[in-house]
Amino acid sequence: MKKSVLLVAILSVFAFSSCKDNAADKVNEENVATAEARDAESGKFPVITFEESQFDFGTIDQGTNVEHVFKFKNTGEAPLLIVNAKSSCGCTVPEYTKEPVAPGDSGELLVKFNGSGQNQVSKTVTLTTNTKAGTETLTIKAFVNPKAGAAPVKTPTS
């Protein structure tokens, strides 16, 4: 028992005496300044503000290709980055800028729709961004007239 207490005491003395260096002296001032700047920026996010978040193509004929440009502005305090743009189906194709949009600058997102489907059609485009929310949603819609001789689409009320 005495040997165990003596061993713990010796190890404790060794552990406390080996830490003679002052940890504060080892801190690199340049790293501290970089960390402060990073922490100050961490609360700043870009904000994507669209002129419109929904667009109606009106009445179009089936198979007609149409497109619309959604214009937006970065009204936030950090560069805006669109990481991905994904549509709800293959008939809608979004094209977007891959470069960051600086605060105060504007950008565009082109959405192409191939006129598939019949009657009232609504499609969404989901953007993955570095905004606080992380995702933004846009909607396009149209009334698609079926081609002559095309079989009508059955709806639950038909």
C-alpha positions in Angstrom: 0.0 0.0 0.0 2.8 2.4 0.9 4.5 1.6 -2.4 1.3 2.5 -4.3 1.0 5.8 -2.5 4.7 6.6 -3.0 4.4 5.7 -6.7 1.3 8.0 -7.2 3.1 10.8 -5.4 6.2 10.5 -7.5 4.2 10.4 -10.8 2.2 13.4 -9.7 5.4 15.4 -8.9 6.9 14.4 -12.2 3.7 15.3 -14.2 3.3 18.7 -12.6 7.0 19.6 -12.8 7.3 18.6 -16.5 4.9 21.3 -17.6 7.2 24.3 -16.8 6.5 26.0 -20.1 3.8 28.6 -20.1 1.2 27.7 -22.7 0.4 31.3 -23.4 3.9 31.9 -24.7 3.4 29.2 -27.3 0.4 30.9 -28.9 1.1 32.4 -32.3 -0.3 35.9 -32.5 -0.9 35.5 -36.3 -3.1 32.5 -35.7 -5.0 34.4 -33.0 -5.7 37.2 -35.5 -6.8 34.8 -38.1 -9.2 33.0 -35.7 -10.7 36.3 -34.6 -11.4 37.3 -38.2 -12.9 33.9 -38.9 -15.1 34.1 -35.8 -16.3 37.6 -36.7 -17.2 36.4 -40.2 -19.0 33.2 -39.0 -22.2 35.1 -38.3 -22.4 36.6 -41.8 -24.4 34.8 -44.4 -25.4 35.5 -48.0 -29.1 36.2 -48.7 -30.5 35.3 -52.1 -33.3 37.7 -53.0 -35.3 36.8 -56.2 -37.2 39.3 -58.2 -39.8 36.5 -58.4 -39.9 33.0 -57.0 -42.6 31.7 -59.3 -43.3 32.0 -63.0 -46.3 31.1 -65.1 -45.7 30.3 -68.8 -49.4 30.6 -69.4 -50.9 28.2 -72.0 -48.5 26.4 -74.2 -48.8 23.5 -76.7 -47.4 20.1 -75.6 -43.8 19.6 -76.7 -43.1 23.4 -76.9 -39.8 24.3 -75.3 -40.0 27.4 -73.1 -37.5 29.0 -70.8 -37.4 31.7 -68.1 -34.6 33.6 -66.4 -35.0 34.1 -62.6 -32.9 37.1 -61.6 -31.6 37.4 -58.1 -29.4 39.6 -55.9 -27.1 38.8 -53.0 -28.5 41.0 -50.3 -26.4 39.4 -47.6 -23.0 40.1 -46.1 -21.0 37.2 -47.5 -20.4 35.8 -51.0 -23.3 33.6 -52.3 -22.5 30.2 -53.8 -25.1 28.1 -55.5 -23.8 24.5 -55.1 -26.6 22.7 -57.0 -29.9 23.3 -58.8 -32.2 20.3 -59.1 -35.6 20.1 -60.7 -38.5 18.0 -59.6 -38.4 16.1 -63.0 -36.2 15.6 -66.0 -38.5 17.8 -68.2 -37.1 20.9 -66.4 -33.5 21.9 -66.7 -31.9 24.6 -64.5 -28.7 26.4 -65.5 -26.9 28.6 -62.9 -23.7 30.4 -62.4 -21.0 28.4 -60.6 -18.9 31.4 -59.5 -19.6 33.1 -56.1 -21.9 36.2 -56.2 -20.4 39.0 -54.1 -22.6 40.9 -51.7 -24.6 43.5 -53.6 -24.1 41.7 -57.0 -26.7 40.1 -59.1 -27.0 36.7 -60.9 -29.3 34.7 -63.1 -30.7 31.2 -63.1 -32.1 29.9 -66.4 -34.9 27.3 -66.2 -35.9 25.4 -69.4 -39.1 23.4 -69.6 -39.8 21.0 -72.5 -43.6 21.3 -72.4 -44.2 17.7 -71.3 -47.4 16.6 -69.6 -50.9 17.8 -70.1 -53.3 20.3 -68.5 -52.0 22.3 -65.5 -48.4 21.4 -64.8 -46.2 22.7 -61.9 -42.5 22.0 -61.4 -40.1 23.1 -58.7 -36.4 23.9 -58.8 -34.5 23.5 -55.5 -31.3 25.3 -55.1 -28.6 24.2 -52.6 -26.8 27.3 -51.4 -24.6 28.6 -48.7 -27.4 30.8 -47.3 -28.5 30.3 -43.7 -31.5 28.2 -44.8 -29.3 26.1 -47.1 -32.0 25.6 -49.8 -34.2 27.9 -51.9 -37.2 26.9 -54.0 -38.5 28.3 -57.3 -41.6 27.2 -59.1 -42.7 27.2 -62.8 -46.1 26.3 -64.1 -48.0 26.2 -67.3 -51.2 24.9 -68.8 -50.1 22.4 -71.5 -52.6 21.8 -74.4 -52.3 18.2 -75.5 -51.3 17.6 -79.1 -54.1 16.8 -81.5 -55.0 13.1 -81.4 -53.2 12.6 -78.1 -55.0 10.5 -75.5 -56.2 12.7 -72.6 -54.6 12.3 -69.3 -56.9 10.7 -66.8 -57.4 12.6 -63.6 -58.9 11.3 -60.4 -62.1 13.1 -61.2 -62.4 11.7 -64.8 
